[in-house]
Amino acid sequence: MADQPASLALIGGRLEDSNIAIYGEMHRLSGGRILVFPTASAEPKAVGQETLAVFRTHGFDADVIPLTPANARRLAHDPTLIARVADVGSIYFTGGDQAKITASLAGTPLLAAIRALPGLVAGSSAGAAIMSDPMILGGTSIEAVVHGVTDDPETQGLLLGAGLGFFAHGMVDQHFIKRGRLGRLVVAMARAGVRRGFGIDENTALLVEGTTARVCGEYGVMLVDMRHRGGLGAFRLSYLDDGDGLDLARFRPQPGAAKRRVRKREIAYRAPARSRRNVFGAYTLYDLMARLVLGDPASYTRDQAEAFDARSGINVTVELERQPRRSKGLIATPESGLRMSALDFRCSITREHLSATRLADRIGSRARTFGMTPNPEARIVLLGSSPLTAAPAMLEAPIALLGAGPVGVLAAASADPARTAAEHLALLARHGVHAIDLGVTIDNLDYVEQNHDLLEDIAGLRGILFCGGNQIRLVETLLHRGEESAVLRAIARAHAQGAVLIAASGAASALSGVMIAGGSSWEALRYGVSSDTGHRGLVIQEGIGLFSGGIVDQNLISGNRLGRLVVACAEESERFGIGVFEDSAVVASHAGSRLQATGARGFLLVEVDVTALELQSDSFVARGVRLTVLGPGDTADLATGAVTREAPAEAAAALLARLVADLAREVGTTRGASHGLRAQPHDLEGATAFLDLEFPRDESD
């Protein structure tokens, strides 16, 4: 188009200094010369110098233009500066507040010069937001869907404003998959009458040359197509991956040369996820789309996930459908891991104001019963350590519940299931418990599923012990290819008949509906949720769901896992988290709503106030998080909030102080932006406290 820059790089934020691919493309498009505009930043001088250093490291002849709203009246009209920008020919806008960029440039000679640049106009985060017109100024997906568009930045809702319009092909949003921004982009497009949307994820760029675009980076770009149907009811959604292209004139994706259809043996899922994850949480939508790409098109073509706004009582459902003969799912399998493209899926967003009954169900988790009538008295025992190495006190309660047996040992989480099962059989035998190795692994599941005698034996057991190990392996065994296995149904049947379920270490995490699968507290606080264990951050995946009390973590003290448990609950809108201490156990009944601490130390109960969270911003903020340490013999009723104490409160208070101090040290390891932690004692004994936590994210654009 006339009076538009020759090329653009729209970067979704958190551009890492080591992203050679994106910096290399910017070097090519700019000829190696570029001017940095830190205009959007709250600290333009410092950010300008940091960004300049990175560009020079990548071989650029670069400098900083210190344009801010405060000096724009002078600099944006300065003929010498304007001539310099025209001479260099390429510019880069850092992240921050996009309104500062538009306020500094709108209607100025400098903006006219930028439009005529022969090189590259690039921007990250806020610097990408200003590329379209109109642009999104603020608001989360749940706010946008529930409250719509607002003109008041002090009220909940979506804020829109005038952008600079360098990118004339549709509306742009950034941090898109990481911050779950589909809802806000669709609402913004519907309000503005824009039919094409581009959601660019972090550390990823959409490179534009004329009417051709290409994706480059860590993840990809989601395309929202509302040309044929408007509003939230139904639209088309595609995902373009690194190396994929796009014909902007026809809005037609061009998958990379390595992309191909999924082969029959690569089909990984045959049934919906029944997800309890927050659909506007980090990577939930991406994971759901990936399941459909890898799903069996004969039996699994649609799935959905939800988000809930506790303030209004409105529940939002996002449904994806892979339509026959129209939608396509493509993959590539390089050494670095699976890559996918998803083309022309049908998507819809619906909202519902819940009745009082459904509201109570939505706020409280419900266990998956897999077709069985729940038995409220049946026990689930969560062990904070492996029973093979734990102190004897941890085993007292579970051994008493098991009696003489028989007990089935399931070692599917172990890398060496036969050896692990044998060790647990010997341990149980020393305590007078008759046990058998169920012999179930992910490799022999097809055979086991046909062994009806074994399935009947499982259903008649007095107890089942899930050995620790890799919780992902355990979930993939029992929810094989997304479907509940016959083994899982037999386990659920046994539990409905009163069988005790005992889950050790990582297996304890797997029993909850939302499972922590990896990542440290620092990674969780700094990077938030990641899509898989190959990326930095907290890895959240679907769990088995037999335990519904909340998200479970274990080895809480030695692993310094308080931070990641709080982040997991916050990101997934789960009210409760249960952190089991080493050498300790939690005995749960009534599907996890009644908890008793046993063993050497007990457990930590985390209660998150979902109305006091800030997740989709440059910092993780959680206020009023209630922390309660329950010592051996203490009980908690999650339905009523009642805590009954039997253990000395002094020990629990000391343990709580240690956990908070360890987290404070973890928070203190970051640099730069404002951060902090404050814990306020709640009860006289000091075993309960309220935690306010703030931790910066997105230090790099």
FENSUL-V249302 format. One record per helix or strand of 2 or more residues. SS is the DSSP state (H for helix, E for strand). FROM is the first residue (numbers start at 1). LEN is the number of residues. If there is no record, write none. Layout:
ss:from:len
SS:FROM:LEN
SS:FROM:LEN
This chain:
ss:from:len
E:7:5
H:20:11
E:33:5
H:44:14
E:61:5
H:72:4
H:79:10
E:91:3
H:98:8
H:109:7
E:120:5
H:126:4
E:135:4
H:141:7
E:158:4
E:171:4
H:182:11
E:196:5
E:204:6
E:212:6
E:220:6
E:235:7
E:245:3
E:252:3
E:260:2
H:264:3
H:284:10
E:302:8
E:314:8
E:328:7
E:337:17
H:356:8
E:380:4
H:392:11
E:405:6
H:417:14
E:434:4
H:445:5
H:452:8
E:463:4
H:471:8
H:480:3
H:486:11
E:500:5
H:506:5
E:514:5
H:521:7
E:529:2
E:538:5
E:551:3
H:562:10
E:576:5
E:584:6
H:590:3
E:594:6
E:603:5
H:610:3
E:613:2
E:619:12
E:635:3
E:642:3
H:649:19
E:676:6
E:688:9
